[in-house]
Amino acid sequence: MKEFKGKVAVITGAASGIGLGLAERCAKEGMKVVLAGINEDTLKKTEKDIKKTGATTLVVKTDVSKADDVEALAKKTLDTFGAVHLLFNNAGVGAGATVWGSTLADWEWVLSVNLWGVIYGIHFFVPTMLKQDTECHIVNTASGAGLITMTNNGPYAVSKHGVVALSETLYRELAMIGNKNIGVSVLCPGIINTKILECARNRPAELQNAPGEEAMDVTDPKVQEMMQSMKQTFANGMPPQRVADIVFNAIKEKNFYMLPNMEAAIPALRARMEDILQERNPTTILMT
């Protein structure tokens, strides 16, 4: 897919971070942009900024963890624009501690957004793409954590490994039926300048941890120092606009895997592959 002007893009998690970068790029390409996300006020601000470029937009408040919301997103997109050409299953959150220390609410929240959100996107949009018989492309946002594992992020890593496996399976199944119109890519970035560390603000009330269940005591000075350090690390990450450039190049070139800003993690990824092939225990690598 090399021509984008006048075509329709759907982006979940569109109000900030990578989603915002993708929305800006879609608008720049002259696309009709569907902005989906959980915070309608933030989405409308994004829409206002994007409309300055002259882009046609549609805002749809969407909780990707709910099948009904994603089904409604697909329906509103088709009712408004009649088609979908680019689907960015991008919404994501992070939470948790050790595998045993993460609460069941942590697991449910992260998996429902990061993995089920992508499953729902595929379920409700791919049949339409198949019927359209036009060039389309699906980009599923995973993470570098979908290719390697580290400590204290079990729910996130599990969800992102699931997105990689789901994307690979989708790619193979489309090839199996001989479909050449729908491209698939999986985005596995390293550190990007996003607000994912602030994602708890959108955590639903029914999946909040009960008092005393939190994995970390946010009043602990050591925890506060660690969080500040992490925020600085993300602030120094790759700009989302650069990620969007990489994504659009991958779409044009029909590339499946995208690993922006993952250079430091390549030794760990290579070691993991070798561990599997040689049937040896997981190698522990500290990335700097």
RAURJO-V320086 format. One record per backbone hydrogen bond with DSSP energy under -0.5 kcal/mol. NH is the residue of the N-H (numbers start at 1). CO is the residue of the C=O. If there is no record, write none. Layout:
BEGIN
((NH & CO) (NH & CO))
END
This chain:
BEGIN
((6 & 30) (7 & 4) (9 & 32) (10 & 86) (11 & 34) (12 & 88) (13 & 36) (14 & 36) (16 & 13) (19 & 16) (20 & 16) (21 & 17) (22 & 18) (23 & 19) (24 & 20) (25 & 21) (26 & 22) (27 & 23) (28 & 24) (29 & 25) (30 & 27) (31 & 26) (32 & 7) (33 & 31) (33 & 56) (34 & 9) (34 & 32) (35 & 33) (35 & 58) (36 & 11) (36 & 34) (37 & 60) (40 & 38) (43 & 39) (44 & 40) (45 & 41) (46 & 42) (47 & 43) (48 & 44) (49 & 45) (50 & 46) (51 & 47) (52 & 48) (52 & 49) (53 & 50) (54 & 51) (55 & 50) (58 & 33) (60 & 35) (60 & 58) (62 & 37) (64 & 62) (66 & 63) (67 & 65) (70 & 66) (71 & 67) (72 & 68) (73 & 69) (74 & 70) (75 & 71) (76 & 72) (77 & 73) (78 & 74) (79 & 75) (80 & 76) (81 & 77) (82 & 77) (82 & 78) (85 & 8) (86 & 8) (87 & 137) (88 & 10) (88 & 86) (89 & 87) (89 & 139) (90 & 88) (97 & 98) (102 & 98) (107 & 103) (108 & 104) (109 & 105) (110 & 106) (111 & 107) (112 & 108) (113 & 109) (114 & 110) (115 & 111) (116 & 111) (119 & 115) (120 & 116) (121 & 117) (122 & 118) (123 & 119) (124 & 120) (125 & 121) (126 & 122) (129 & 125) (130 & 126) (131 & 127) (132 & 128) (133 & 129) (134 & 129) (136 & 181) (137 & 85) (138 & 183) (139 & 87) (140 & 138) (140 & 185) (141 & 89) (141 & 139) (142 & 140) (142 & 187) (144 & 189) (146 & 143) (147 & 144) (148 & 144) (153 & 150) (154 & 97) (157 & 153) (158 & 154) (159 & 155) (160 & 156) (161 & 157) (162 & 158) (163 & 159) (164 & 160) (165 & 161) (166 & 162) (167 & 163) (168 & 164) (169 & 165) (170 & 166) (171 & 167) (172 & 168) (173 & 169) (174 & 170) (175 & 171) (176 & 172) (177 & 173) (178 & 175) (179 & 174) (183 & 136) (183 & 181) (185 & 138) (186 & 256) (187 & 140) (188 & 186) (188 & 258) (190 & 260) (191 & 261) (193 & 238) (194 & 192) (198 & 195) (199 & 196) (201 & 198) (202 & 199) (203 & 200) (207 & 204) (208 & 205) (213 & 210) (218 & 216) (220 & 217) (224 & 220) (225 & 221) (226 & 222) (227 & 223) (228 & 224) (229 & 225) (230 & 226) (231 & 227) (232 & 228) (233 & 229) (234 & 230) (235 & 231) (236 & 232) (237 & 234) (238 & 191) (242 & 239) (243 & 239) (244 & 240) (245 & 241) (246 & 242) (247 & 243) (248 & 244) (249 & 245) (250 & 246) (251 & 247) (252 & 248) (253 & 249) (254 & 250) (254 & 251) (255 & 250) (258 & 186) (262 & 259) (265 & 262) (266 & 262) (266 & 263) (269 & 265) (270 & 266) (271 & 267) (272 & 268) (273 & 269) (274 & 270) (275 & 271) (276 & 272) (277 & 273) (278 & 274) (279 & 276) (280 & 275) (285 & 283) (287 & 285))
END
